[in-house]
Amino acid sequence: MSTTEKIARVLITSAAAEVIDRLRAENGPLMFHQSGGCCDGSSPMCFPEGELMLNETDIWLGQIHGCDFYLSQDQFEYWKHTQLTIDVVPGRGSSFSLEIPMGLRFVVVSRIYTDEELENLTPTRLGES
């Protein structure tokens, strides 16, 4: 692996990308946030872009299928050694995420980075206030 090749912190499955396409067609640009709080906050939640107010404790991990993905700082500390893959499964969560009325929910599948990958991760940045 080239030392200049950056490793994505968050990925997406093709099934989840298809759901995003459907949601984007209905709602316009989208964003994701995973807070670790109540109401399925430990699940990734999809919102119309800008609907969820971000602050200095939110960490931007990257983009999935053209959507910014943020974690709360507490969640980032828990997940910072793992690559997250966003998938979708049948089932109804109790969150305000846009996919819930479709009878689906986004979920996270994770894997621990190798030592080499940890040295080449895509940089994060703080959310906006």
N, CA, C and O atoms as CSV, one atom per row, in Angstrom:
chain,resi,resn,atom,element,x,y,z
A,1,MET,N,N,0.843,-1.175,0.000
A,1,MET,CA,C,0.000,0.000,0.000
A,1,MET,C,C,0.886,1.236,0.000
A,1,MET,O,O,1.863,1.308,0.745
A,2,SER,N,N,0.550,2.181,-0.817
A,2,SER,CA,C,1.276,3.451,-0.879
A,2,SER,C,C,1.003,4.250,0.386
A,2,SER,O,O,-0.113,4.243,0.906
A,3,THR,N,N,2.025,4.937,0.877
A,3,THR,CA,C,1.831,5.739,2.082
A,3,THR,C,C,0.959,6.958,1.808
A,3,THR,O,O,0.492,7.599,2.749
A,4,THR,N,N,0.728,7.293,0.537
A,4,THR,CA,C,-0.135,8.424,0.232
A,4,THR,C,C,-1.594,8.009,0.060
A,4,THR,O,O,-2.480,8.862,0.015
A,5,GLU,N,N,-1.844,6.717,-0.037
A,5,GLU,CA,C,-3.216,6.241,-0.180
A,5,GLU,C,C,-3.929,6.315,1.162
A,5,GLU,O,O,-3.516,5.665,2.123
A,6,LYS,N,N,-4.988,7.098,1.233
A,6,LYS,CA,C,-5.728,7.270,2.472
A,6,LYS,C,C,-6.824,6.218,2.596
A,6,LYS,O,O,-7.488,5.873,1.618
A,7,ILE,N,N,-6.997,5.726,3.795
A,7,ILE,CA,C,-8.006,4.714,4.093
A,7,ILE,C,C,-9.277,5.416,4.550
A,7,ILE,O,O,-9.246,6.234,5.470
A,8,ALA,N,N,-10.387,5.096,3.910
A,8,ALA,CA,C,-11.671,5.691,4.289
A,8,ALA,C,C,-12.079,5.200,5.667
A,8,ALA,O,O,-11.892,4.029,6.001
A,9,ARG,N,N,-12.633,6.094,6.458
A,9,ARG,CA,C,-13.107,5.741,7.793
A,9,ARG,C,C,-14.519,5.170,7.759
A,9,ARG,O,O,-14.918,4.425,8.654
A,10,VAL,N,N,-15.270,5.523,6.719
A,10,VAL,CA,C,-16.646,5.051,6.618
A,10,VAL,C,C,-16.924,4.656,5.168
A,10,VAL,O,O,-16.583,5.379,4.231
A,11,LEU,N,N,-17.549,3.491,5.011
A,11,LEU,CA,C,-17.899,2.934,3.703
A,11,LEU,C,C,-19.398,2.668,3.678
A,11,LEU,O,O,-20.093,2.878,4.672
A,12,ILE,N,N,-19.887,2.204,2.532
A,12,ILE,CA,C,-21.315,1.912,2.391
A,12,ILE,C,C,-21.502,0.698,1.504
A,12,ILE,O,O,-20.733,0.488,0.566
A,13,THR,N,N,-22.514,-0.100,1.791
A,13,THR,CA,C,-22.841,-1.237,0.944
A,13,THR,C,C,-23.685,-0.767,-0.235
A,13,THR,O,O,-24.248,0.327,-0.207
A,14,SER,N,N,-23.768,-1.590,-1.257
A,14,SER,CA,C,-24.590,-1.225,-2.415
A,14,SER,C,C,-26.072,-1.159,-2.041
A,14,SER,O,O,-26.805,-0.329,-2.579
A,15,ALA,N,N,-26.518,-2.018,-1.131
A,15,ALA,CA,C,-27.926,-1.986,-0.703
A,15,ALA,C,C,-28.239,-0.664,-0.007
A,15,ALA,O,O,-29.289,-0.071,-0.250
A,16,ALA,N,N,-27.337,-0.200,0.855
A,16,ALA,CA,C,-27.554,1.080,1.534
A,16,ALA,C,C,-27.495,2.234,0.537
A,16,ALA,O,O,-28.247,3.200,0.671
A,17,ALA,N,N,-26.621,2.149,-0.453
A,17,ALA,CA,C,-26.531,3.196,-1.478
A,17,ALA,C,C,-27.841,3.294,-2.264
A,17,ALA,O,O,-28.271,4.393,-2.611
A,18,GLU,N,N,-28.471,2.162,-2.545
A,18,GLU,CA,C,-29.759,2.179,-3.251
A,18,GLU,C,C,-30.827,2.885,-2.419
A,18,GLU,O,O,-31.635,3.641,-2.958
A,19,VAL,N,N,-30.832,2.642,-1.114
A,19,VAL,CA,C,-31.796,3.310,-0.235
A,19,VAL,C,C,-31.520,4.808,-0.218
A,19,VAL,O,O,-32.456,5.607,-0.262
A,20,ILE,N,N,-30.260,5.196,-0.155
A,20,ILE,CA,C,-29.910,6.624,-0.188
A,20,ILE,C,C,-30.409,7.255,-1.482
A,20,ILE,O,O,-30.928,8.372,-1.462
A,21,ASP,N,N,-30.261,6.563,-2.600
A,21,ASP,CA,C,-30.756,7.108,-3.878
A,21,ASP,C,C,-32.254,7.384,-3.802
A,21,ASP,O,O,-32.717,8.426,-4.266
A,22,ARG,N,N,-33.012,6.458,-3.222
A,22,ARG,CA,C,-34.463,6.642,-3.093
A,22,ARG,C,C,-34.784,7.811,-2.167
A,22,ARG,O,O,-35.654,8.630,-2.461
A,23,LEU,N,N,-34.070,7.875,-1.047
A,23,LEU,CA,C,-34.312,8.955,-0.087
A,23,LEU,C,C,-33.913,10.314,-0.653
A,23,LEU,O,O,-34.591,11.314,-0.418
A,24,ARG,N,N,-32.815,10.345,-1.395
A,24,ARG,CA,C,-32.356,11.607,-2.000
A,24,ARG,C,C,-33.359,12.097,-3.041
A,24,ARG,O,O,-33.591,13.301,-3.155
A,25,ALA,N,N,-33.948,11.187,-3.794
A,25,ALA,CA,C,-34.944,11.572,-4.794
A,25,ALA,C,C,-36.162,12.230,-4.138
A,25,ALA,O,O,-36.787,13.112,-4.727
A,26,GLU,N,N,-36.494,11.800,-2.928
A,26,GLU,CA,C,-37.653,12.347,-2.221
A,26,GLU,C,C,-37.320,13.564,-1.361
A,26,GLU,O,O,-38.168,14.434,-1.164
A,27,ASN,N,N,-36.082,13.632,-0.845
A,27,ASN,CA,C,-35.745,14.631,0.172
A,27,ASN,C,C,-34.615,15.578,-0.198
A,27,ASN,O,O,-34.318,16.495,0.568
A,28,GLY,N,N,-33.982,15.388,-1.336
A,28,GLY,CA,C,-32.851,16.230,-1.704
A,28,GLY,C,C,-31.571,15.772,-1.015
A,28,GLY,O,O,-31.483,14.620,-0.590
A,29,PRO,N,N,-30.573,16.655,-0.895
A,29,PRO,CA,C,-29.295,16.281,-0.289
A,29,PRO,C,C,-29.482,15.756,1.136
A,29,PRO,O,O,-30.350,16.220,1.875
A,30,LEU,N,N,-28.647,14.778,1.504
A,30,LEU,CA,C,-28.780,14.104,2.793
A,30,LEU,C,C,-27.490,14.171,3.600
A,30,LEU,O,O,-26.421,14.475,3.073
A,31,MET,N,N,-27.615,13.879,4.889
A,31,MET,CA,C,-26.470,13.772,5.791
A,31,MET,C,C,-26.734,12.626,6.768
A,31,MET,O,O,-27.879,12.220,6.966
A,32,PHE,N,N,-25.669,12.115,7.371
A,32,PHE,CA,C,-25.779,11.062,8.380
A,32,PHE,C,C,-25.140,11.527,9.677
A,32,PHE,O,O,-24.176,12.293,9.681
A,33,HIS,N,N,-25.703,11.043,10.780
A,33,HIS,CA,C,-25.145,11.326,12.101
A,33,HIS,C,C,-25.379,10.111,12.993
A,33,HIS,O,O,-26.429,9.471,12.939
A,34,GLN,N,N,-24.385,9.813,13.806
A,34,GLN,CA,C,-24.507,8.741,14.793
A,34,GLN,C,C,-24.094,9.320,16.137
A,34,GLN,O,O,-22.934,9.677,16.339
A,35,SER,N,N,-25.046,9.412,17.047
A,35,SER,CA,C,-24.794,10.132,18.297
A,35,SER,C,C,-24.462,9.234,19.474
A,35,SER,O,O,-23.705,9.632,20.359
A,36,GLY,N,N,-25.012,8.036,19.498
A,36,GLY,CA,C,-24.839,7.186,20.666
A,36,GLY,C,C,-25.851,7.506,21.748
A,36,GLY,O,O,-25.799,6.930,22.835
A,37,GLY,N,N,-26.769,8.414,21.468
A,37,GLY,CA,C,-27.772,8.802,22.452
A,37,GLY,C,C,-29.017,7.938,22.392
A,37,GLY,O,O,-28.972,6.796,21.936
A,38,CYS,N,N,-30.115,8.485,22.852
A,38,CYS,CA,C,-31.377,7.744,22.894
A,38,CYS,C,C,-31.984,7.621,21.493
A,38,CYS,O,O,-31.415,8.103,20.514
A,39,CYS,N,N,-33.127,6.982,21.416
A,39,CYS,CA,C,-33.878,6.852,20.159
A,39,CYS,C,C,-33.026,6.248,19.054
A,39,CYS,O,O,-32.941,6.810,17.961
A,40,ASP,N,N,-32.403,5.129,19.318
A,40,ASP,CA,C,-31.550,4.454,18.340
A,40,ASP,C,C,-30.349,5.287,17.945
A,40,ASP,O,O,-29.829,5.120,16.842
A,41,GLY,N,N,-29.890,6.184,18.812
A,41,GLY,CA,C,-28.762,7.047,18.503
A,41,GLY,C,C,-27.475,6.297,18.219
A,41,GLY,O,O,-26.548,6.857,17.634
A,42,SER,N,N,-27.405,5.030,18.630
A,42,SER,CA,C,-26.205,4.259,18.318
A,42,SER,C,C,-26.272,3.697,16.900
A,42,SER,O,O,-25.329,3.053,16.441
A,43,SER,N,N,-27.366,3.937,16.218
A,43,SER,CA,C,-27.501,3.579,14.808
A,43,SER,C,C,-27.262,4.824,13.967
A,43,SER,O,O,-27.557,5.936,14.405
A,44,PRO,N,N,-26.729,4.645,12.763
A,44,PRO,CA,C,-26.568,5.818,11.896
A,44,PRO,C,C,-27.940,6.335,11.470
A,44,PRO,O,O,-28.803,5.558,11.062
A,45,MET,N,N,-28.133,7.625,11.564
A,45,MET,CA,C,-29.410,8.220,11.203
A,45,MET,C,C,-29.227,9.153,10.019
A,45,MET,O,O,-28.248,9.895,9.941
A,46,CYS,N,N,-30.180,9.108,9.101
A,46,CYS,CA,C,-30.151,9.884,7.869
A,46,CYS,C,C,-31.163,11.023,7.967
A,46,CYS,O,O,-32.323,10.817,8.325
A,47,PHE,N,N,-30.698,12.225,7.642
A,47,PHE,CA,C,-31.531,13.429,7.693
A,47,PHE,C,C,-31.369,14.225,6.404
A,47,PHE,O,O,-30.369,14.070,5.702
A,48,PRO,N,N,-32.345,15.077,6.086
A,48,PRO,CA,C,-32.091,16.051,5.020
A,48,PRO,C,C,-30.885,16.898,5.437
A,48,PRO,O,O,-30.751,17.272,6.602
A,49,GLU,N,N,-30.024,17.191,4.488
A,49,GLU,CA,C,-28.823,17.965,4.785
A,49,GLU,C,C,-29.181,19.260,5.505
A,49,GLU,O,O,-30.055,20.002,5.058
A,50,GLY,N,N,-28.502,19.530,6.625
A,50,GLY,CA,C,-28.722,20.742,7.388
A,50,GLY,C,C,-29.847,20.668,8.398
A,50,GLY,O,O,-30.009,21.591,9.197
A,51,GLU,N,N,-30.640,19.586,8.389
A,51,GLU,CA,C,-31.750,19.492,9.340
A,51,GLU,C,C,-31.251,19.280,10.767
A,51,GLU,O,O,-31.856,19.785,11.713
A,52,LEU,N,N,-30.179,18.555,10.928
A,52,LEU,CA,C,-29.601,18.334,12.245
A,52,LEU,C,C,-28.498,19.355,12.471
A,52,LEU,O,O,-27.550,19.439,11.690
A,53,MET,N,N,-28.622,20.117,13.520
A,53,MET,CA,C,-27.619,21.132,13.830
A,53,MET,C,C,-26.385,20.459,14.416
A,53,MET,O,O,-26.478,19.719,15.396
A,54,LEU,N,N,-25.239,20.716,13.817
A,54,LEU,CA,C,-23.973,20.158,14.294
A,54,LEU,C,C,-23.297,21.158,15.218
A,54,LEU,O,O,-23.581,22.355,15.174
A,55,ASN,N,N,-22.397,20.649,16.059
A,55,ASN,CA,C,-21.632,21.545,16.911
A,55,ASN,C,C,-20.192,21.078,16.997
A,55,ASN,O,O,-19.792,20.149,16.294
A,56,GLU,N,N,-19.424,21.710,17.844
A,56,GLU,CA,C,-17.986,21.439,17.930
A,56,GLU,C,C,-17.663,20.053,18.467
A,56,GLU,O,O,-16.501,19.648,18.438
A,57,THR,N,N,-18.647,19.319,18.954
A,57,THR,CA,C,-18.378,17.961,19.439
A,57,THR,C,C,-18.679,16.899,18.390
A,57,THR,O,O,-18.471,15.713,18.645
A,58,ASP,N,N,-19.157,17.293,17.233
A,58,ASP,CA,C,-19.423,16.335,16.155
A,58,ASP,C,C,-18.193,16.205,15.270
A,58,ASP,O,O,-17.562,17.200,14.913
A,59,ILE,N,N,-17.862,14.974,14.922
A,59,ILE,CA,C,-16.673,14.672,14.131
A,59,ILE,C,C,-17.114,14.206,12.748
A,59,ILE,O,O,-17.902,13.268,12.625
A,60,TRP,N,N,-16.597,14.868,11.699
A,60,TRP,CA,C,-16.856,14.446,10.318
A,60,TRP,C,C,-15.896,13.316,9.981
A,60,TRP,O,O,-14.680,13.467,10.092
A,61,LEU,N,N,-16.458,12.175,9.565
A,61,LEU,CA,C,-15.632,11.016,9.200
A,61,LEU,C,C,-15.368,10.923,7.719
A,61,LEU,O,O,-14.372,10.328,7.307
A,62,GLY,N,N,-16.224,11.488,6.916
A,62,GLY,CA,C,-16.090,11.378,5.469
A,62,GLY,C,C,-17.458,11.413,4.823
A,62,GLY,O,O,-18.442,11.845,5.423
A,63,GLN,N,N,-17.497,10.945,3.574
A,63,GLN,CA,C,-18.758,10.895,2.843
A,63,GLN,C,C,-19.067,9.466,2.447
A,63,GLN,O,O,-18.173,8.679,2.133
A,64,ILE,N,N,-20.349,9.147,2.469
A,64,ILE,CA,C,-20.832,7.883,1.921
A,64,ILE,C,C,-21.874,8.215,0.869
A,64,ILE,O,O,-22.887,8.852,1.156
A,65,HIS,N,N,-21.616,7.784,-0.329
A,65,HIS,CA,C,-22.547,7.970,-1.451
A,65,HIS,C,C,-22.995,9.436,-1.551
A,65,HIS,O,O,-24.173,9.726,-1.761
A,66,GLY,N,N,-22.024,10.355,-1.394
A,66,GLY,CA,C,-22.303,11.779,-1.523
A,66,GLY,C,C,-22.910,12.437,-0.304
A,66,GLY,O,O,-23.331,13.591,-0.382
A,67,CYS,N,N,-22.972,11.739,0.826
A,67,CYS,CA,C,-23.558,12.288,2.053
A,67,CYS,C,C,-22.486,12.403,3.128
A,67,CYS,O,O,-21.752,11.446,3.378
A,68,ASP,N,N,-22.388,13.572,3.769
A,68,ASP,CA,C,-21.471,13.724,4.891
A,68,ASP,C,C,-21.914,12.820,6.031
A,68,ASP,O,O,-23.107,12.656,6.286
A,69,PHE,N,N,-20.922,12.232,6.719
A,69,PHE,CA,C,-21.191,11.323,7.836
A,69,PHE,C,C,-20.477,11.843,9.070
A,69,PHE,O,O,-19.264,12.054,9.052
A,70,TYR,N,N,-21.234,12.052,10.150
A,70,TYR,CA,C,-20.704,12.587,11.396
A,70,TYR,C,C,-20.954,11.614,12.548
A,70,TYR,O,O,-21.937,10.874,12.563
A,71,LEU,N,N,-20.037,11.638,13.505
A,71,LEU,CA,C,-20.191,10.916,14.769
A,71,LEU,C,C,-20.077,11.916,15.901
A,71,LEU,O,O,-19.348,12.902,15.792
A,72,SER,N,N,-20.796,11.668,16.992
A,72,SER,CA,C,-20.556,12.490,18.175
A,72,SER,C,C,-19.154,12.164,18.681
A,72,SER,O,O,-18.631,11.081,18.417
A,73,GLN,N,N,-18.556,13.089,19.400
A,73,GLN,CA,C,-17.194,12.901,19.885
A,73,GLN,C,C,-17.079,11.655,20.760
A,73,GLN,O,O,-16.092,10.926,20.664
A,74,ASP,N,N,-18.071,11.401,21.610
A,74,ASP,CA,C,-18.047,10.206,22.455
A,74,ASP,C,C,-18.023,8.944,21.597
A,74,ASP,O,O,-17.260,8.017,21.873
A,75,GLN,N,N,-18.846,8.906,20.568
A,75,GLN,CA,C,-18.869,7.748,19.679
A,75,GLN,C,C,-17.556,7.610,18.910
A,75,GLN,O,O,-17.063,6.501,18.702
A,76,PHE,N,N,-16.993,8.746,18.491
A,76,PHE,CA,C,-15.716,8.700,17.785
A,76,PHE,C,C,-14.645,8.056,18.655
A,76,PHE,O,O,-13.865,7.245,18.157
A,77,GLU,N,N,-14.587,8.390,19.928
A,77,GLU,CA,C,-13.598,7.786,20.817
A,77,GLU,C,C,-13.775,6.271,20.881
A,77,GLU,O,O,-12.796,5.530,20.963
A,78,TYR,N,N,-14.996,5.826,20.843
A,78,TYR,CA,C,-15.288,4.392,20.879
A,78,TYR,C,C,-14.928,3.698,19.560
A,78,TYR,O,O,-14.405,2.584,19.568
A,79,TRP,N,N,-15.206,4.352,18.433
A,79,TRP,CA,C,-15.070,3.740,17.111
A,79,TRP,C,C,-13.793,4.118,16.364
A,79,TRP,O,O,-13.593,3.629,15.253
A,80,LYS,N,N,-12.930,4.950,16.906
A,80,LYS,CA,C,-11.809,5.502,16.134
A,80,LYS,C,C,-10.814,4.466,15.631
A,80,LYS,O,O,-10.037,4.766,14.724
A,81,HIS,N,N,-10.809,3.286,16.174
A,81,HIS,CA,C,-9.895,2.230,15.723
A,81,HIS,C,C,-10.557,1.261,14.737
A,81,HIS,O,O,-9.989,0.223,14.398
A,82,THR,N,N,-11.753,1.611,14.287
A,82,THR,CA,C,-12.489,0.721,13.395
A,82,THR,C,C,-12.976,1.445,12.153
A,82,THR,O,O,-13.279,2.638,12.175
A,83,GLN,N,N,-13.040,0.682,11.068
A,83,GLN,CA,C,-13.648,1.205,9.844
A,83,GLN,C,C,-15.124,0.841,9.904
A,83,GLN,O,O,-15.477,-0.305,10.183
A,84,LEU,N,N,-15.976,1.809,9.645
A,84,LEU,CA,C,-17.422,1.602,9.690
A,84,LEU,C,C,-17.951,1.378,8.280
A,84,LEU,O,O,-17.584,2.097,7.352
A,85,THR,N,N,-18.795,0.400,8.127
A,85,THR,CA,C,-19.503,0.182,6.869
A,85,THR,C,C,-20.992,0.311,7.161
A,85,THR,O,O,-21.530,-0.396,8.013
A,86,ILE,N,N,-21.645,1.211,6.454
A,86,ILE,CA,C,-23.072,1.444,6.646
A,86,ILE,C,C,-23.838,0.508,5.725
A,86,ILE,O,O,-23.619,0.470,4.514
A,87,ASP,N,N,-24.742,-0.243,6.336
A,87,ASP,CA,C,-25.576,-1.187,5.607
A,87,ASP,C,C,-27.029,-0.891,5.960
A,87,ASP,O,O,-27.307,-0.010,6.774
A,88,VAL,N,N,-27.935,-1.612,5.361
A,88,VAL,CA,C,-29.358,-1.450,5.639
A,88,VAL,C,C,-29.962,-2.837,5.833
A,88,VAL,O,O,-29.605,-3.784,5.133
A,89,VAL,N,N,-30.884,-2.945,6.793
A,89,VAL,CA,C,-31.542,-4.217,7.080
A,89,VAL,C,C,-33.042,-3.973,7.247
A,89,VAL,O,O,-33.461,-2.858,7.559
A,90,PRO,N,N,-33.847,-5.014,7.039
A,90,PRO,CA,C,-35.279,-4.866,7.306
A,90,PRO,C,C,-35.504,-4.644,8.802
A,90,PRO,O,O,-34.777,-5.182,9.637
A,91,GLY,N,N,-36.499,-3.860,9.118
A,91,GLY,CA,C,-36.842,-3.623,10.516
A,91,GLY,C,C,-37.120,-2.162,10.742
A,91,GLY,O,O,-36.681,-1.292,9.990
A,92,ARG,N,N,-37.850,-1.921,11.785
A,92,ARG,CA,C,-38.231,-0.547,12.078
A,92,ARG,C,C,-37.560,-0.119,13.372
A,92,ARG,O,O,-37.798,-0.705,14.428
A,93,GLY,N,N,-36.729,0.895,13.286
A,93,GLY,CA,C,-36.106,1.458,14.473
A,93,GLY,C,C,-37.020,2.498,15.080
A,93,GLY,O,O,-38.106,2.764,14.565
A,94,SER,N,N,-36.575,3.085,16.180
A,94,SER,CA,C,-37.401,4.096,16.847
A,94,SER,C,C,-36.798,5.488,16.691
A,94,SER,O,O,-37.021,6.366,17.525
A,95,SER,N,N,-36.041,5.681,15.629
A,95,SER,CA,C,-35.388,6.972,15.434
A,95,SER,C,C,-36.186,7.844,14.469
A,95,SER,O,O,-37.253,7.461,13.989
A,96,PHE,N,N,-35.636,9.024,14.200
A,96,PHE,CA,C,-36.242,9.953,13.249
A,96,PHE,C,C,-35.578,9.859,11.886
A,96,PHE,O,O,-35.764,10.737,11.044
A,97,SER,N,N,-34.812,8.812,11.662
A,97,SER,CA,C,-34.087,8.633,10.418
A,97,SER,C,C,-35.057,8.442,9.258
A,97,SER,O,O,-36.106,7.817,9.413
A,98,LEU,N,N,-34.705,8.980,8.103
A,98,LEU,CA,C,-35.616,9.008,6.946
A,98,LEU,C,C,-36.021,7.637,6.416
A,98,LEU,O,O,-37.094,7.511,5.824
A,99,GLU,N,N,-35.203,6.613,6.607
A,99,GLU,CA,C,-35.523,5.300,6.045
A,99,GLU,C,C,-36.549,4.520,6.857
A,99,GLU,O,O,-37.090,3.530,6.364
A,100,ILE,N,N,-36.826,4.935,8.076
A,100,ILE,CA,C,-37.697,4.180,8.978
A,100,ILE,C,C,-39.078,3.900,8.371
A,100,ILE,O,O,-39.542,2.764,8.476
A,101,PRO,N,N,-39.764,4.874,7.740
A,101,PRO,CA,C,-41.067,4.575,7.146
A,101,PRO,C,C,-41.010,3.534,6.023
A,101,PRO,O,O,-42.045,2.985,5.646
A,102,MET,N,N,-39.831,3.260,5.492
A,102,MET,CA,C,-39.679,2.259,4.438
A,102,MET,C,C,-39.616,0.842,5.012
A,102,MET,O,O,-39.535,-0.127,4.257
A,103,GLY,N,N,-39.653,0.715,6.336
A,103,GLY,CA,C,-39.524,-0.599,6.965
A,103,GLY,C,C,-38.085,-1.087,6.973
A,103,GLY,O,O,-37.827,-2.288,7.051
A,104,LEU,N,N,-37.151,-0.151,6.893
A,104,LEU,CA,C,-35.720,-0.453,6.873
A,104,LEU,C,C,-35.023,0.356,7.940
A,104,LEU,O,O,-35.583,1.309,8.481
A,105,ARG,N,N,-33.787,-0.034,8.242
A,105,ARG,CA,C,-32.969,0.774,9.134
A,105,ARG,C,C,-31.507,0.627,8.760
A,105,ARG,O,O,-31.050,-0.458,8.402
A,106,PHE,N,N,-30.775,1.737,8.848
A,106,PHE,CA,C,-29.341,1.697,8.615
A,106,PHE,C,C,-28.660,1.117,9.842
A,106,PHE,O,O,-29.067,1.384,10.973
A,107,VAL,N,N,-27.627,0.324,9.615
A,107,VAL,CA,C,-26.832,-0.271,10.686
A,107,VAL,C,C,-25.352,-0.110,10.359
A,107,VAL,O,O,-24.978,0.167,9.220
A,108,VAL,N,N,-24.519,-0.288,11.382
A,108,VAL,CA,C,-23.075,-0.206,11.227
A,108,VAL,C,C,-22.478,-1.595,11.361
A,108,VAL,O,O,-22.801,-2.341,12.285
A,109,VAL,N,N,-21.603,-1.930,10.425
A,109,VAL,CA,C,-20.751,-3.115,10.527
A,109,VAL,C,C,-19.339,-2.555,10.653
A,109,VAL,O,O,-18.957,-1.660,9.899
A,110,SER,N,N,-18.568,-3.071,11.594
A,110,SER,CA,C,-17.237,-2.491,11.804
A,110,SER,C,C,-16.158,-3.560,11.753
A,110,SER,O,O,-16.403,-4.750,11.951
A,111,ARG,N,N,-14.951,-3.078,11.477
A,111,ARG,CA,C,-13.770,-3.941,11.546
A,111,ARG,C,C,-12.619,-3.087,12.063
A,111,ARG,O,O,-12.571,-1.883,11.812
A,112,ILE,N,N,-11.702,-3.705,12.776
A,112,ILE,CA,C,-10.562,-2.988,13.343
A,112,ILE,C,C,-9.525,-2.762,12.248
A,112,ILE,O,O,-9.241,-3.653,11.447
A,113,TYR,N,N,-8.961,-1.539,12.228
A,113,TYR,CA,C,-7.911,-1.215,11.265
A,113,TYR,C,C,-6.634,-2.001,11.574
A,113,TYR,O,O,-6.365,-2.351,12.723
A,114,THR,N,N,-5.864,-2.267,10.533
A,114,THR,CA,C,-4.523,-2.806,10.733
A,114,THR,C,C,-3.611,-1.661,11.186
A,114,THR,O,O,-3.977,-0.493,11.058
A,115,ASP,N,N,-2.440,-1.983,11.708
A,115,ASP,CA,C,-1.490,-0.941,12.122
A,115,ASP,C,C,-1.113,-0.044,10.947
A,115,ASP,O,O,-1.003,1.172,11.102
A,116,GLU,N,N,-0.918,-0.640,9.779
A,116,GLU,CA,C,-0.565,0.151,8.593
A,116,GLU,C,C,-1.696,1.100,8.207
A,116,GLU,O,O,-1.455,2.258,7.864
A,117,GLU,N,N,-2.930,0.601,8.264
A,117,GLU,CA,C,-4.074,1.454,7.935
A,117,GLU,C,C,-4.197,2.624,8.908
A,117,GLU,O,O,-4.518,3.739,8.497
A,118,LEU,N,N,-3.947,2.381,10.185
A,118,LEU,CA,C,-4.038,3.455,11.183
A,118,LEU,C,C,-3.115,4.618,10.864
A,118,LEU,O,O,-3.403,5.757,11.233
A,119,GLU,N,N,-2.012,4.345,10.184
A,119,GLU,CA,C,-1.067,5.398,9.811
A,119,GLU,C,C,-1.510,6.173,8.576
A,119,GLU,O,O,-0.931,7.214,8.267
A,120,ASN,N,N,-2.527,5.685,7.861
A,120,ASN,CA,C,-2.939,6.281,6.587
A,120,ASN,C,C,-4.435,6.594,6.519
A,120,ASN,O,O,-5.037,6.504,5.449
A,121,LEU,N,N,-5.026,6.955,7.635
A,121,LEU,CA,C,-6.458,7.231,7.656
A,121,LEU,C,C,-6.776,8.602,7.072
A,121,LEU,O,O,-5.987,9.542,7.173
A,122,THR,N,N,-7.937,8.688,6.466
A,122,THR,CA,C,-8.452,9.966,6.004
A,122,THR,C,C,-8.619,10.868,7.224
A,122,THR,O,O,-9.146,10.420,8.242
A,123,PRO,N,N,-8.187,12.118,7.148
A,123,PRO,CA,C,-8.327,13.014,8.301
A,123,PRO,C,C,-9.787,13.286,8.636
A,123,PRO,O,O,-10.653,13.270,7.761
A,124,THR,N,N,-10.041,13.533,9.902
A,124,THR,CA,C,-11.377,13.943,10.355
A,124,THR,C,C,-11.366,15.458,10.522
A,124,THR,O,O,-10.323,16.105,10.424
A,125,ARG,N,N,-12.544,16.005,10.775
A,125,ARG,CA,C,-12.632,17.421,11.137
A,125,ARG,C,C,-13.830,17.604,12.043
A,125,ARG,O,O,-14.758,16.794,12.030
A,126,LEU,N,N,-13.812,18.653,12.818
A,126,LEU,CA,C,-14.913,18.943,13.728
A,126,LEU,C,C,-16.103,19.460,12.949
A,126,LEU,O,O,-15.968,20.057,11.881
A,127,GLY,N,N,-17.287,19.212,13.523
A,127,GLY,CA,C,-18.519,19.731,12.936
A,127,GLY,C,C,-18.562,21.241,13.057
A,127,GLY,O,O,-17.670,21.857,13.640
A,128,GLU,N,N,-19.577,21.814,12.516
A,128,GLU,CA,C,-19.722,23.267,12.510
A,128,GLU,C,C,-20.715,23.694,13.561
A,128,GLU,O,O,-21.681,22.983,13.836
A,129,SER,N,N,-20.487,24.840,14.144
A,129,SER,CA,C,-21.430,25.333,15.147
A,129,SER,C,C,-22.460,26.243,14.528
A,129,SER,O,O,-23.336,26.751,15.229
